[in-house]
Amino acid sequence: MLDTVTLRVAFGLVAICVLALFYGATYRSTRSSYSGWWCASLTFFIVSALLFLFNGSPAQVVANPLGNTTGVLGAACVWAGGRSLRERRVRLWQLLVVPATVLVVSFADDPRTDIWSGGAVYLAGMACLIGASARELALVLRDLGAGGAARVQYRFVLTAMAVVSAVIAVFYLARTIAFVVVGPTHPFFLAVFGAQVTTLLMMVLLVVVTFSMSALSHEQQTSELRVQATRDGLTGLLNRSEFLRAAQRELDRGPAHGDAAVVVADLDRFKSINDGLGHAAGDRALTAFAAACQEVVGVRGLLGRLGGDEFVLLVRGAPAEAVVEEIARRYRGDDASVMPTVSFGIATVVPGDDIDLAVADADGALYEAKSAGRARAVRAPRADERDGSQQDRRRTA
């Protein structure tokens, strides 16, 4: 078998080639956060492999602890990449807490004479971070909806990545246990978990994982473009067309539990806010109202921005009047003298109703609320209540 130095040099060269190819072919075209994290991870792994080449030289006292730390930083970036697929924020302290611990322990554990200084903490940190990455990928799989052939391919790649990450995590966990129980110089540890075996394993997995990550990066880019096409840029709510599609699917799905209504909301005298206090103040009012809607409605309904200062909600499971009263209370809060009041129009809906008609009814009720003095909610009568007949409001094919 090749000696450890030769294998580490080969690993570094392979990693450099893979980084160059991945950066040029994937990161520059997708600019996805996942591909960015993987580029950072590859960079740290390359630096770690180069630093370990100084083992046995006078520079070992510094190079060995830094090699441990940069290796764990690479694993932390793998975890951060998996977290980015779930659109979860990665805080700096979360990224650095394990590497910082490894750095301190490695320097305190006599790195001048021991190439395994801080070894137990280093191996445990690798196991924990890569295991956490496998968990993030498993959570993405759990939340992944149905789709066409592209989504099936994405699920396959995610599954492969989750399995590979889990295998690496288990390997490092077993390596940690063997390190503590028998020590790094024991023949069993050298044969099964030594530097040569580990470097060969990581070299093979490096290539497999990188090309799998290319598919994940392209999917993340597609997902980000999908969000841009369906979400309002200021408030993060669904845009008009996406709300109408999603709400119609909800109405076509089946019986609602409890009350169900479409609510159209409009900020009163909003133009005067823009003209008098500036567009920044208007934007604050819009985002504050959107946040209040999200806090109150949550997962019980759908939220959208129709345009300008007009919003639309599909509310289920609670009386609409109580919902809009709570939204108005939270929205104005301590800034009641600054935030404009809100008028609401409400239209009752039942499964099978046409969402466009429901929004039109709610908009008519909103007009009545405005005419009656604003800062109030008005419920529109059902079609059969208006006409005295059983007018069909159901969606037609």
C-alpha positions as CSV (number, residue, x, y, z in Angstrom):
1,M,0.0,0.0,0.0
2,L,1.2,3.6,-0.7
3,D,2.6,5.5,2.2
4,T,0.6,8.1,4.0
5,V,2.4,11.1,2.6
6,T,1.9,10.0,-1.0
7,L,-1.8,9.3,-0.4
8,R,-2.3,12.8,1.2
9,V,-0.5,14.4,-1.8
10,A,-2.7,12.5,-4.1
11,F,-5.8,13.4,-2.1
12,G,-4.8,17.1,-2.2
13,L,-4.3,17.0,-6.0
14,V,-7.6,15.3,-6.6
15,A,-9.4,17.7,-4.3
16,I,-7.8,20.7,-6.1
17,C,-8.9,19.3,-9.5
18,V,-12.4,18.6,-8.2
19,L,-12.7,22.1,-6.7
20,A,-11.6,23.7,-10.0
21,L,-14.1,21.7,-12.0
22,F,-16.9,22.1,-9.6
23,Y,-16.3,25.9,-9.3
24,G,-16.2,26.4,-13.0
25,A,-19.0,24.0,-14.0
26,T,-21.4,24.4,-11.1
27,Y,-20.8,27.3,-8.8
28,R,-20.3,29.9,-11.5
29,S,-23.5,28.8,-13.3
30,T,-25.8,28.3,-10.3
31,R,-24.4,30.7,-7.7
32,S,-26.4,28.6,-5.2
33,S,-25.5,28.7,-1.5
34,Y,-25.2,25.0,-1.5
35,S,-22.5,25.0,-4.1
36,G,-20.8,27.9,-2.4
37,W,-20.6,25.9,0.9
38,W,-19.2,22.9,-0.9
39,C,-16.5,25.0,-2.5
40,A,-15.6,26.3,0.9
41,S,-15.6,22.8,2.3
42,L,-13.2,21.5,-0.5
43,T,-10.9,24.4,0.2
44,F,-10.7,23.6,3.9
45,F,-10.1,19.9,3.2
46,I,-7.3,20.8,0.8
47,V,-5.6,23.1,3.3
48,S,-6.0,20.4,6.0
49,A,-4.3,17.8,3.8
50,L,-1.4,20.2,3.0
51,L,-0.9,21.0,6.7
52,F,-0.8,17.3,7.7
53,L,2.2,16.9,5.3
54,F,4.3,18.8,7.9
55,N,3.9,16.0,10.5
56,G,7.3,15.0,11.6
57,S,8.9,18.4,10.9
58,P,9.5,21.3,13.3
59,A,6.4,23.0,11.9
60,Q,4.2,20.1,13.3
61,V,3.6,22.1,16.5
62,V,1.5,24.6,14.5
63,A,0.6,22.6,11.4
64,N,-1.0,19.7,13.2
65,P,-3.6,21.6,15.3
66,L,-4.4,23.8,12.3
67,G,-4.8,20.7,10.1
68,N,-7.3,19.3,12.6
69,T,-9.1,22.6,12.7
70,T,-9.4,23.2,9.0
71,G,-10.5,19.6,8.5
72,V,-13.4,20.2,11.0
73,L,-14.1,23.5,9.3
74,G,-14.6,21.6,6.1
75,A,-17.1,19.3,7.8
76,A,-18.9,22.3,9.3
77,C,-19.3,23.7,5.7
78,V,-20.7,20.4,4.6
79,W,-23.3,20.7,7.4
80,A,-24.0,24.3,6.5
81,G,-24.6,23.3,2.9
82,G,-27.1,20.7,3.9
83,R,-28.8,23.3,6.1
84,S,-29.0,25.8,3.2
85,L,-31.1,23.3,1.2
86,R,-33.7,23.7,3.9
87,E,-33.3,27.5,3.6
88,R,-32.2,27.7,7.2
89,R,-29.9,30.4,8.4
90,V,-26.3,29.4,9.5
91,R,-25.0,31.6,12.3
92,L,-21.3,32.2,12.7
93,W,-21.1,30.7,16.1
94,Q,-22.7,27.5,14.9
95,L,-20.1,27.2,12.2
96,L,-17.1,27.9,14.5
97,V,-17.9,26.4,17.9
98,V,-16.7,22.9,17.0
99,P,-13.6,24.0,15.0
100,A,-12.6,26.4,17.9
101,T,-12.9,23.6,20.4
102,V,-10.7,21.4,18.3
103,L,-8.2,24.1,17.9
104,V,-7.9,24.8,21.6
105,V,-7.7,21.1,22.6
106,S,-5.2,20.3,19.8
107,F,-2.8,23.0,20.9
108,A,-3.1,22.0,24.5
109,D,-2.4,18.3,23.8
110,D,1.4,18.5,23.1
111,P,1.4,18.8,19.3
112,R,5.2,19.2,19.3
113,T,5.7,15.4,19.8
114,D,2.3,13.9,19.2
115,I,0.8,13.9,15.6
116,W,-2.5,12.8,17.2
117,S,-2.8,15.8,19.5
118,G,-6.5,16.5,20.1
119,G,-7.3,13.4,18.0
120,A,-10.3,12.2,20.0
121,V,-12.0,15.7,19.8
122,Y,-11.1,16.0,16.1
123,L,-12.6,12.7,15.2
124,A,-15.7,13.2,17.3
125,G,-16.1,16.7,15.7
126,M,-16.0,15.2,12.3
127,A,-18.5,12.5,13.2
128,C,-20.9,15.0,14.7
129,L,-20.8,17.5,11.9
130,I,-21.1,15.0,9.1
131,G,-23.8,13.2,11.0
132,A,-25.6,16.5,11.3
133,S,-25.3,17.0,7.5
134,A,-26.9,13.6,7.0
135,R,-29.7,14.7,9.3
136,E,-30.3,17.9,7.3
137,L,-30.5,15.9,4.0
138,A,-32.9,13.5,5.6
139,L,-35.1,16.4,6.7
140,V,-35.1,17.8,3.1
141,L,-36.2,14.3,1.9
142,R,-39.0,14.3,4.5
143,D,-40.3,17.6,3.3
144,L,-39.9,17.0,-0.4
145,G,-43.1,17.1,-2.3
146,A,-44.2,15.0,-5.2
147,G,-43.1,16.0,-8.7
148,G,-42.1,14.9,-12.1
149,A,-39.0,13.1,-13.4
150,A,-36.7,15.9,-12.3
151,R,-38.0,15.7,-8.8
152,V,-37.6,11.9,-8.7
153,Q,-33.9,12.4,-9.8
154,Y,-33.5,15.0,-7.1
155,R,-34.9,12.6,-4.5
156,F,-32.5,9.9,-5.7
157,V,-29.5,12.2,-5.4
158,L,-30.6,13.4,-2.0
159,T,-31.0,9.9,-0.8
160,A,-27.5,8.9,-2.1
161,M,-26.0,12.0,-0.4
162,A,-27.8,11.3,2.9
163,V,-26.6,7.7,2.8
164,V,-23.0,8.6,2.0
165,S,-22.9,11.3,4.7
166,A,-24.3,8.8,7.2
167,V,-21.7,6.2,6.2
168,I,-18.9,8.7,6.7
169,A,-20.3,9.8,10.0
170,V,-20.5,6.2,11.3
171,F,-17.0,5.6,10.1
172,Y,-15.7,8.6,12.0
173,L,-17.7,7.6,15.1
174,A,-16.2,4.1,15.0
175,R,-12.8,5.7,14.5
176,T,-13.3,7.8,17.5
177,I,-14.3,4.8,19.7
178,A,-11.3,2.8,18.4
179,F,-9.0,5.8,19.1
180,V,-10.2,6.0,22.7
181,V,-10.3,2.3,23.4
182,V,-7.2,0.9,21.8
183,G,-5.2,4.0,20.8
184,P,-3.9,5.2,17.4
185,T,-0.8,3.0,17.5
186,H,-2.7,-0.3,17.9
187,P,-2.5,-2.7,14.9
188,F,-6.3,-2.9,14.7
189,F,-6.6,0.9,14.6
190,L,-3.9,1.2,11.9
191,A,-5.4,-1.5,9.8
192,V,-9.0,-0.4,9.9
193,F,-9.0,3.3,10.8
194,G,-5.4,4.5,10.0
195,A,-4.5,7.5,7.9
196,Q,-4.0,5.4,4.8
197,V,-7.4,3.8,4.9
198,T,-9.1,7.0,5.7
199,T,-7.4,9.0,2.9
200,L,-8.3,6.4,0.3
201,L,-11.9,6.3,1.5
202,M,-12.2,10.1,1.5
203,M,-10.7,10.3,-2.0
204,V,-13.3,8.0,-3.5
205,L,-16.1,9.6,-1.7
206,L,-14.9,13.1,-2.6
207,V,-15.4,12.5,-6.3
208,V,-18.8,10.7,-5.8
209,V,-20.1,13.5,-3.5
210,T,-19.0,16.3,-5.7
211,F,-20.8,15.2,-8.8
212,S,-23.9,14.4,-6.7
213,M,-23.7,18.0,-5.3
214,S,-23.8,19.4,-8.8
215,A,-27.3,18.0,-9.2
216,L,-28.3,19.4,-5.8
217,S,-26.9,22.8,-6.6
218,H,-28.9,23.0,-9.9
219,E,-32.1,22.0,-8.0
220,Q,-31.4,24.7,-5.4
221,Q,-31.0,27.3,-8.1
222,T,-34.3,26.1,-9.7
223,S,-36.0,26.3,-6.3
224,E,-34.8,29.8,-5.8
225,L,-36.0,30.9,-9.2
226,R,-39.4,29.2,-8.4
227,V,-39.6,31.3,-5.2
228,Q,-38.9,34.4,-7.1
229,A,-41.6,33.6,-9.6
230,T,-44.3,32.9,-6.9
231,R,-43.5,35.2,-4.0
232,D,-43.8,38.9,-3.5
233,G,-40.3,40.4,-3.2
234,L,-41.1,42.8,-0.3
235,T,-43.3,40.8,2.0
236,G,-42.5,37.2,1.1
237,L,-46.2,36.4,0.7
238,L,-47.5,34.6,-2.4
239,N,-48.1,36.8,-5.4
240,R,-51.6,37.2,-6.9
241,S,-51.4,34.4,-9.5
242,E,-49.8,31.9,-7.1
243,F,-52.3,32.6,-4.3
244,L,-55.2,32.1,-6.7
245,R,-53.7,28.8,-7.8
246,A,-53.0,27.6,-4.3
247,A,-56.3,28.7,-2.9
248,Q,-58.2,27.0,-5.7
249,R,-56.4,23.8,-5.0
250,E,-57.4,24.1,-1.3
251,L,-61.0,24.7,-2.2
252,D,-61.1,21.8,-4.6
253,R,-59.4,19.4,-2.1
254,G,-62.4,18.7,0.1
255,P,-64.5,19.7,3.1
256,A,-63.0,22.4,5.3
257,H,-62.8,22.0,9.1
258,G,-64.9,24.8,10.6
259,D,-65.4,28.2,9.0
260,A,-63.6,29.1,5.8
261,A,-63.5,32.5,4.1
262,V,-61.5,34.6,1.7
263,V,-60.5,38.0,3.1
264,V,-59.3,41.0,1.1
265,A,-57.5,43.6,3.2
266,D,-56.5,47.2,2.2
267,L,-54.4,49.7,4.2
268,D,-56.5,52.9,4.7
269,R,-55.1,56.1,3.1
270,F,-51.9,54.3,2.2
271,K,-51.0,56.9,-0.4
272,S,-50.8,59.6,2.2
273,I,-48.1,57.5,4.0
274,N,-46.0,57.3,0.9
275,D,-46.5,60.9,0.1
276,G,-46.1,62.3,3.6
277,L,-43.5,60.0,5.1
278,G,-41.8,58.4,2.1
279,H,-41.8,55.0,0.5
280,A,-39.6,53.5,3.2
281,A,-42.4,54.2,5.7
282,G,-44.9,52.7,3.3
283,D,-42.7,49.6,2.9
284,R,-42.5,49.3,6.7
285,A,-46.3,49.4,7.0
286,L,-46.7,46.7,4.3
287,T,-44.1,44.4,5.8
288,A,-45.6,44.9,9.3
289,F,-49.0,44.0,8.1
290,A,-47.7,40.9,6.3
291,A,-45.9,39.8,9.4
292,A,-49.0,40.2,11.5
293,C,-51.0,38.1,9.0
294,Q,-48.3,35.4,9.2
295,E,-48.3,35.4,13.0
296,V,-52.1,35.0,13.2
297,V,-52.9,32.8,10.2
298,G,-49.8,30.7,10.3
299,V,-50.4,27.2,8.8
300,R,-54.2,27.5,9.0
301,G,-54.5,29.4,5.7
302,L,-52.9,31.0,2.8
303,L,-51.6,34.6,2.4
304,G,-51.0,36.7,-0.6
305,R,-50.4,40.2,-1.8
306,L,-52.7,41.2,-4.6
307,G,-50.6,44.3,-5.4
308,G,-50.0,47.7,-3.9
309,D,-51.4,47.9,-0.4
310,E,-54.0,45.1,-1.0
311,F,-53.7,41.7,0.5
312,V,-55.7,38.5,0.3
313,L,-56.1,35.6,2.8
314,L,-57.7,32.2,2.8
315,V,-58.7,31.6,6.4
316,R,-59.8,28.2,7.7
317,G,-60.7,26.8,11.1
318,A,-61.7,30.1,12.8
319,P,-64.3,32.8,12.4
320,A,-62.8,35.4,9.9
321,E,-64.0,38.3,12.0
322,A,-62.0,37.1,14.9
323,V,-58.9,36.5,12.7
324,V,-59.0,40.0,11.1
325,E,-59.5,41.7,14.5
326,E,-56.4,39.9,15.9
327,I,-54.4,40.8,12.7
328,A,-55.3,44.5,13.1
329,R,-54.4,44.5,16.8
330,R,-51.0,42.9,16.2
331,Y,-50.3,45.0,13.1
332,R,-50.8,48.4,14.7
333,G,-49.4,47.4,18.2
334,D,-47.5,50.2,19.8
335,D,-47.3,52.2,16.5
336,A,-51.0,52.8,16.2
337,S,-50.4,56.5,15.7
338,V,-48.0,55.8,12.8
339,M,-49.5,52.7,11.1
340,P,-52.5,53.3,8.9
341,T,-55.7,51.5,9.8
342,V,-57.0,48.5,7.7
343,S,-60.3,47.7,6.1
344,F,-61.4,44.1,5.4
345,G,-63.8,42.4,3.1
346,I,-64.9,38.9,3.9
347,A,-66.5,36.3,1.6
348,T,-67.6,32.9,2.9
349,V,-66.4,29.9,0.8
350,V,-67.2,26.2,0.7
351,P,-65.3,23.4,-1.1
352,G,-65.7,23.7,-4.9
353,D,-66.2,27.5,-4.9
354,D,-64.5,29.5,-7.6
355,I,-61.7,31.5,-6.0
356,D,-62.0,34.3,-8.5
357,L,-65.6,34.8,-7.6
358,A,-64.8,34.6,-3.9
359,V,-62.1,37.3,-4.2
360,A,-64.5,39.5,-6.2
361,D,-67.1,39.1,-3.5
362,A,-64.6,40.0,-0.7
363,D,-63.4,42.9,-2.8
364,G,-67.0,44.2,-3.0
365,A,-67.3,43.9,0.8
366,L,-64.1,45.7,1.2
367,Y,-65.5,48.6,-0.9
368,E,-68.5,48.7,1.5
369,A,-66.1,48.8,4.5
370,K,-64.3,51.8,2.9
371,S,-67.5,53.6,2.2
372,A,-68.8,53.0,5.7
373,G,-65.8,54.8,7.2
374,R,-62.8,52.5,7.0
375,A,-61.1,50.5,9.8
376,R,-63.7,47.8,9.8
377,A,-64.6,44.4,8.4
378,V,-67.7,43.7,6.3
379,R,-68.8,40.2,5.2
380,A,-70.4,39.8,1.8
381,P,-73.6,37.8,1.6
382,R,-73.6,34.5,-0.3
383,A,-74.9,34.5,-3.8
384,D,-78.1,32.6,-2.9
385,E,-78.6,35.2,0.0
386,R,-78.4,38.1,-2.5
387,D,-80.5,36.7,-5.3
388,G,-82.9,34.5,-3.3
389,S,-81.9,31.6,-5.5
390,Q,-79.4,28.8,-5.4
391,Q,-77.0,30.4,-7.8
392,D,-74.1,28.0,-8.6
393,R,-70.8,29.4,-7.4
394,R,-68.9,26.2,-8.0
395,R,-65.9,26.0,-10.2
396,T,-66.6,24.7,-13.7
397,A,-64.1,22.7,-15.8
